Amino acid sequence: MNDKNAGLATRCVHAGEIKDAHGSPHTPIYTTTTFKFDSTADLLDVVDGKKTGSLYTRYGLNPTVFSLEQKLAALEEAEAAWAFSSGMAAESALFLAHGRKGIVCIGDAYGGTMEFLASQLPELGIPTYFLLGSELHGLKTYLEAGVGLVFFETPTNPTLEVLDIRAISDMAHEYGTLVAVDNTFASPVNQNPLALGADFIIHSATKYLGGHSDITAGALMGSKHLLASVWNWRKNLGTMIAPDTAALLARSIRTLPVRVERQNVTAQNVAEAMTQHPKIARVFYPGLPDFPGHAVAKSQMKGYGGMLTLELNGGYEDAVQAVDKLKLFAIAPSLGGVESLVTMPVTTTHHGLTPEERARRGISDSMIRLSIGLEDATDLIADIEQALGSF
Ligand SMILES: *Cc1c(COP(=O)(O)O)cnc(C)c1O
């Protein structure tokens, strides 16, 4: 079932599923590392790319992986998708394949992405540049200089800054520069960057796509042509997804819209309740009408997601107090699962930055980032209220 006209929920359930000889409703798990052929001629057809077929699992030529990749492509209405062993694996293969002439990163990005861009790629002689979301006017200089790739997340971590995918893509394409969007925070339910002009989408499937905090995986979506040159990098870096994980990820994607739509509603409820709280200075959530990124979010997102950040009236000690008193929110540095999680950017994702750099990025010591799970909104709000009332 690969009907392009089918709705997202239908595609999540049915896209890519293969029929087996026993009537399994889902693609079976092929853990085998290699696949046999009837003849040398048959083998050569697959090796030479004349026929698609299973060959060797690290190459991605495995029926379970292939089935997952069709589902991943269908999620973002992309021509093609590659699955990876992690979100960083997807990013690193993309950067090495298409970013060698230089990469511009706009706005805040995931810690691992920042480390890879700021210190590791330059060690290989690959130039990388950084602009705040408010410094878009500076992009032209890098585009003129011939960088290969513009990369950004939206909404960003932890301030939920919303970047205009269409506007940035148009700017980059004037110079023939490719655009990659990390769509992890929004998920394909809320935002489809390819439809807004981007060339690549990256997902840490560890988060919403996996959705249960029990698998580590990544995905890259784009055109067949542009993804073709990423294939060898994944193959020889050896960052293929394992077939068991591929099957778990396909299982999770079947419920993705149901989970994310609920998380959107609950996050909106929590965000609205917190705007009223005397101990909260600011709520960062794109679904709030007076949030600075709301207008752009409204134009490019179908829902505002399950991530929000609270800034407390007070300092670091107050935020630690509140976080430590939460009962339903687990202190853990991830997101997108069925269980609600809490982190402080200053102790986790942005711990490595100097206080000056954090301030420049609008990140304060009293910020608390919440990943809203599938618990009842009333219970989550009551939990935050009791934690805030404890000091
Ligand atoms: C977690 C995350 C990554 C990295 O993904 P892994 O699966 O941990 O490698 C990249 N981008 C964003 C936005 C993330 O949240």
The ligand as an SDF file (V2000), in Angstrom:
LIG
                    3D

 15 15  0  0  0  0  0  0  0  0999 V2000
   18.2570   13.6640   19.8560 C   0  0  0  0  0  0  0  0  0  0  0  0
   18.4100   14.5820   18.7250 C   0  0  0  0  0  0  0  0  0  0  0  0
   19.3750   14.3600   17.7210 C   0  0  0  0  0  0  0  0  0  0  0  0
   20.3360   13.2090   17.7790 C   0  0  0  0  0  0  0  0  0  0  0  0
   19.6720   11.9950   17.6650 O   0  0  0  0  0  0  0  0  0  0  0  0
   20.2510   10.5870   18.2230 P   0  0  0  0  0  0  0  0  0  0  0  0
   19.2110    9.6130   17.7830 O   0  0  0  0  0  0  0  0  0  0  0  0
   20.4320   10.6910   19.6940 O   0  0  0  0  0  0  0  0  0  0  0  0
   21.5680   10.3850   17.5090 O   0  0  0  0  0  0  0  0  0  0  0  0
   19.4180   15.2490   16.6650 C   0  0  0  0  0  0  0  0  0  0  0  0
   18.5880   16.3030   16.5840 N   0  0  0  0  0  0  0  0  0  0  0  0
   17.6650   16.5590   17.5260 C   0  0  0  0  0  0  0  0  0  0  0  0
   16.7740   17.7400   17.3930 C   0  0  0  0  0  0  0  0  0  0  0  0
   17.5500   15.7180   18.6300 C   0  0  0  0  0  0  0  0  0  0  0  0
   16.6410   15.9820   19.5800 O   0  0  0  0  0  0  0  0  0  0  0  0
  1  2  1  0
  2  3  1  0
  2 14  2  0
  3  4  1  0
  3 10  2  0
  4  5  1  0
  5  6  1  0
  6  7  2  0
  6  8  1  0
  6  9  1  0
 10 11  1  0
 11 12  2  0
 12 13  1  0
 12 14  1  0
 14 15  1  0
M  END
$$$$
